[in-house]
Amino acid sequence: MELYIITALLVVYIITVLSVSKFHRRKIWTLAFITAFTMTSIAIFFIRGDSQDVMLTTNQFNWYYFVYLFGMVSIALGLLNLWIYREPLWDMLFSNHIEDDD
């Protein structure tokens, strides 16, 4: 399943490289990253709040622990990066940029 998603994203990226300007390509993929980051954050918080599976096996417990741990680390780093790069992101997402050929 993951290979299909990666292949589809690669094809979409190639299409955007061939048909869209560099500024708009960055804008599209930055918005896609922010959307994926938000959806992952919400999903991790739902994993944390779900208490139906009280009796987990050791393997399941390890898996959920690492998913939750690294998910929370990525959320923290993502929020930190959003704060650090807030001005360039704001300019990129909300400006009407006329691209000059570099």
N, C-alpha and C positions, 0 to 999 in steps of 0.2 A: 504494500500500500504506500509506504513512504517513497519508494522508488518512482511510483507514478506521480506523486505530488512534486517531487524534485524535478522530474522530467518535464512536467507541465510548466513549472515555474521557469525552467531553463528556456523552454520554447517561447513563453510569454516575454521573457527578458530579451531574447534574440529579436522578436518582433518589435519590441519597443526600441531597441538599439537601431533598427533599420528604419523606423517610421517616425520617431519622436525626437525632438531636440534634447540636448544634454540637460538643460535646466528642467524641462518637464519630466524627463526620465528620472532624475533625482527626486523630484517632487512625488511622482507616482510610487517609487519604491520606498521612499521615506514614509509616506502615508500607509503603505502596506505593512511596513515594519511596526509602526505605531499601532495599527489595528491588531496585528498578530500579538504584539506585546500586551495590549489591553485584554484581548480574549484569553491569553494564557494566564494573566493575573487573575481574572475572574474565575477561570477553571480551577486554579490552585486554591483559591479561597473556598470554592465549593467542596474540594477534596478535604480541606481542613474541617469544614463544618459538617461533613457527612459522618454520622456516628452510628450507622446501621450495622456495619461489620465490626462487631465487638471482638470476635475471636478470629484474628488473622493468623495465618501460618507465619513462620519465621521468614520465609522467602517473600511473602506478600508484605510483611512489615518492613523488611529491608528496602524493598522496591518503593513503597509509598514514602518511606523516610527520605530516601535519596531524591525522589521526584520533588517532594515538598522542600527539602533543604536547598537543592540547586535551583529550584523554581523561585524560592524566596530570595536567594542570592542574586539571581538574574533580575528580579523585580527591583531590588535595591539598587543594583548597578544601573539598570535602565532609568530609574527615577533620578539618580545622580547625574547621568549623562544628559537627560532632558533638562535638568537644572543648569548644568554647565553650558550647554549649547542652546539655551533658550532663545537668545537673540538671533543667531544664524538660522535656527529652525523657524522662528517667527517670520523673518525676512523671506525665507524660501517658500513657506507655505502661503503667506498672505500678500505677497508683492506681485505686481504685474511686471515681470522681467522681460525685457527685450534682449534676446541673446545676441551678443556680439561674437563673431567667429574668432576664436583664440588661435 
